[in-house]
Amino acid sequence: MRRVAVTGVSIVDPQGGSTQDFFNRILLGQSSITFFQSDEQPKAIAAPALHCTGFSAERRIGKALASGMDRYSQLGVAAVLDAWSAAGLPIDSEQGNDRWGVSWGTALGGTHAYEHGLREMWKNGKQRLPPMSVVLGMNNACASHIAIKLGLGASCMTYSIACASAATAIGEGFNKIKQGEADLMVVGGSDNPLLYGVFRAWEAMRVLSPGNAETSAGACRPFDSTRSGLVLGEGAAALILEDWDHAVKRGAPIICELGGFGANCDHQNLVRPDQNGQVKAIHMALTNAGLQPQDIGYINAHGTATLEGDPIEISAIKEVFGSHAPDLPISATKSSHGHLMGASGAIEAVITVLALSQDALPPTANLTNIDPKCEGVMHIVGQSIKNTGLKGAVSNCFAFGGSNAVLVFKGTH
């Protein structure tokens, strides 16, 4: 089996800055979560949300390209182009490469295109949807745009597995390289759940954190005894994965190694997480990476700040890591950037890569009173931890439907 290098990463920063700017704020425990309203949402939603106010699709990817995309595709393509540039790769779609491919994740796809069109019909009396609604709204649109723009001929895969979408897409891209089916894979995810219908659906489940303009920044509090639910967010993140020898041969900047991937299904309940399934997925990823529990020095937890989900994840971690768990640093960065749905696994994977490569572990923002049910691990509180000599790091994603996806990254030192 071949080794897989990470040679480029990028996050679409909600505040319009660079990926490093974003990571620096995460290290400080700063929140990008804000109270959200839009023209299509005349009433303030009862939960605050992350909103990419600094993002301009026309500026990031060009007016011509952006005009033919739904918001989630614009976010995704922007992230990919930045990661592609960071990896030192040329844009030459005319030549193409049948050994390079794309594997992308999204939970909602181009839902905005459909919702906007239907609102125009119902509210403003339009008689038909825009003729491009199908190609704007299809879940594989973003992956297809990426493949066409960059000439990626090996594969064009889209995974839609709720919150595990992007992590699964990354893992399957990893498998394509390990098994010799590709030399380079563009992987990641994007989503845009900041829509009236999506908000109302999540409100109906009673899992959104209540908030207002004054309290929005601290609304998401994973593992805290006062946590009150998750916060929706939009965005995208991308990674460039390469066969190790392929990366070395072209002189690519190797950030770290993607060492392992574990995925399974709880097959127990559609919405309630299952400890046994999470334990098995983490074990699978560690075995796949050839690492022992004591080799892991950081976990970026799924940590959504729901009452039931957080304690189950901590229990799973304690079962896997045993006596190492009390000394194992853990944080849930959704407290800073919100829950990006199908893109969450990508943004958290990139944060994990940066934590590993820069040996700086971010805190869980807003965590002040650890729930007794979430004790037994080393929660990173208040400020980041640096100079830990990190060898391996884990990124967890656990989704509705019982799907679990775990990624293990390894340092190059």
PEURNOR-V382388 format. One line per field, one symbol per residue. phi: phi as a letter, one per 40 degrees, with the letter a starting at -180 (. if undefined). psi: psi as a letter, one per 20 degrees, with the letter a starting at -180 (. if undefined). A space follows every 50 residues. Layout:
BEGIN
phi: ???
psi: ???
END
This chain:
BEGIN
phi: .ccbccbaaabccdbgccccdccdccccgcbccacbaaccbcbcccbcac bccccbccccbgcccccbbcdccdcccccccccccccgbccacccgacbb abbbbacbfcddcccccccccccbgccacdccdcccccccccdccccccb gcbcaabbbbbfccdccccccccdcdcdcgcababcbiaaabccbdccdc cccccgbcccaaccbcdbcbbdgccbcbhcbcabiaabbbbaddcccccc gccccabccaabaabcfbacbccbccccdcccddcccccgbcdcccbabc ccfcgccccccccccccccccfccdcbccbabcdcbbgccfccccccccc dccccccbfabccccgcbbccdcbchbcccbgacbbfcgcbaabbcabbd ggcbabbbbbccc
psi: pqqoqoiqqqpophjjarhhgghhhghikqpjprppqrhimhqpqiprqp pmhjpoghhhiqggghhjqrghhggghggghghgghikqqomhhgrojjq aqoqqqhiblhgggggghhhghgjjqiqqqijgghhiqhjgghggggghi loigqnqppnlcijgghggghhgghgghjjiqhpppqbrqqmjmqghggh ghhhiliqpqrahhjghkhomqiqijqjrrpqrqaqqqqopqpghggghj kqoogapohqppqaphlgqhhpqpggggggggggggghikqqhiipjqpo qgnikqhhgghgghggghggiciighjopqqoihhhjrokciihhghhgg ggghgghjlopqroqjohnpphijrjrnpopfrrprlilpgqqqpqppqq ijppppqpqqri.
END
